[in-house]
Amino acid sequence: MTYIQLFFEFFKTGLFAVGGGLATLPFLSDIASKYNWFDKSMLADMVAVSQSTPGPMGINMATFAGYNAKGIIGSLVATTGLVLPSFIIIIIIANFLNKFKENTIVTSIFYGLRPAVTGLIAVALFEILKLSIITVSNFVESKNILYIFDYKALILAIGIFILSRKSKKHPAIFILIGAVAGIILGL
């Protein structure tokens, strides 16, 4: 693995992950499959750490993944690769903003990107669910559909979801609650 590969993979992620930090998850999942820089089981940890640290989630995840792959220089290379496409695109758009503002094709493109990004985020969510809540091995052993879920993890996830929707506290608080509950429940 070279720094050029690391840069190129995160450059592609930055170029095509339209929609914020969660939109990087399908790309990170693909990177985890192609290279041994990190594994898919680390994605949930990357999301947790990235949401609880200051700064944009996608950049934090690139920094985390780059550090895991190649140390401090790797974190700089991955982060630069992720940010550079947006920087270039913003510079170009800023030069032509007035022309793009009323362009129906550009508006249509952005409306079309929304459901596409939503679908990609849903795929990433499913991958995280498989790692944290769905236990296919228990189902295969028992042949009973009721054993497909880790019920303690499912109840914790639903509880955290409800709390976060109702209270609007910082994500770090919910991550801390989840960590403490994980210790208590033996997850």
N, C-alpha and C positions, 0 to 999 in steps of 0.2 A: 504494500500500500504506500502510495506516495502522497505528498502534500497536494500535488496536482489533481490526483483522483479525489481527494477530500474536498478541495476547492470546487472542482467541477460538479460533484454530486450536490453540494449545497448551493452552488450557483443555479443548477437546474431546479432545485427545491424553491429557491427564492424567486425564480422566474415564473414558475407555474403554480405556486401555492398562494392563490388569490383568496383572500378572506380572513387573514389573520393567523395567529399562532396555531390554532387547531387545524387549519388547512395544511399545515406541514406534516401532520401525523401520517397520512398515507405515504408520503414520500419518505419519511423516517422509517416506516415499516418496510418499505421497499429496500432502503439502504441497509437495514438490519438483515434482510434476507440475502442481499448480494455480497456483503462484506462481513467480516468478523469484528467490526469496530464496536458494536454493542448488540445485544440481542433484543428480540421483541418484548421479552418480559420486562425490560428496562423502560419501555415506553411509558407505562403508568407512573413509574418513579420520575421520569423526565418531566411529565406533565405536572406532577405534584410539586417538584422542586421549582419548576419554571413559573408556576402560578404563585408560589409563595415568596419568590424573590422579586426585587424591584426590576422594572423594565419590561419590554414587550416579551410575551411568552415565546414566540417563534425564535427570537434572537437568543433568549436564555436556553432554549432547547438545542439550538445549533452550537452554542458555546459548550453546553454540557456534553453533547455527543462528540464534538471535536476534541474536547479534553479527554474524554474516555478513549478516543481512537489514537491520539498522538500527543497527549499532554498539553502544555500551555500553548505551544506554537500551533498545535492542531485546533485548539479552541479559537485562536485568532484567525486561522485560515478558514475554518468552517463558518464562523460569524461573518467574515468579510465576504465569502462566497454567497451567503444567504442575503446579505444586505445590498450588495453591489447591483443586482438587476433592478431592484426598486429605485435605487439612487439614479441609475441611468434613465429609467423610464420616467421618473419624476422630472428630471432635467429636460427631457424631450417634451413631455406634456406641458411643462411650464412655458416653453417657447411657443407652443401652439394652442394654449388654453382657450383663447377666444374662439378659435376655429372648431375645437372639440366640444365646447359647451353646448351648442345647439344642434350638434350633428346627431341625427336620428340613428344612424348606424352604430355610432359609439355608445349611445344610450341603450340601444337594443343589445349590444354585446354585453354590457354590464348587467342588464336584466337577465340575460341568458347565463351569465357566470354564477349568479346567486344560487339557482337550484343545483348546478353542477358542483359547486363548492359544498353545498349542503349534503349532497350525496357522498362526496369524498369524506367529509367529516363523519357521516353516519357509518361508513366502512371502518374508519379508524376507531370510532366508538365501539363497534362490534368487536374489533380486535382486542380492545381493552377489556370489554365485558368477558370475552373468552378467557382472558388471563386472570381476571379477578373474581368473577362471580359464577361463570358457567364451568362446571366440572364434568366434562364429557366422559372421562375415565370412570367416574362413579356410575354414570348411566350405563356405560358399556358393561361393567361388572355386574350390576344389579338387574339390568334390563327393565328398570322402572323409571319412567319419565320424571317422577317426583325427586329423584336423586340427581337430576342434571344441574341443579343450582346449589351453591354453597349458601344456605339460608342465612347464616350469620352475616356473611358479606353482603348479601342482597338487602337484608333489613338495614344494615349500616349505610349502604349506598342510598337507599330510599330515604332514610332519616336525614342524612347529610344533604341530599337534594332538597327535601322539604325545608329544612332549616335555612339553607342558603337562599332559597327563593323567598322565604318570609322575612328574614332578618337583614339581608344585604350587607353582611359583615365581610371583612377582607377574607379572601380564600385561604390565607395562612391559618386563620382560626379554625376553619373546617378541616384542614389538613392535620392540624394538631389534635382536634377532636377524633379524627379517624385514626391517627397513630395511637392515641391513648386507648381508644376502643379496641383497636387491633391487639394491643397487649393484653387488655382485660379479657377479650373474647378468644384469644389464642388463634388469631387468623394467620 
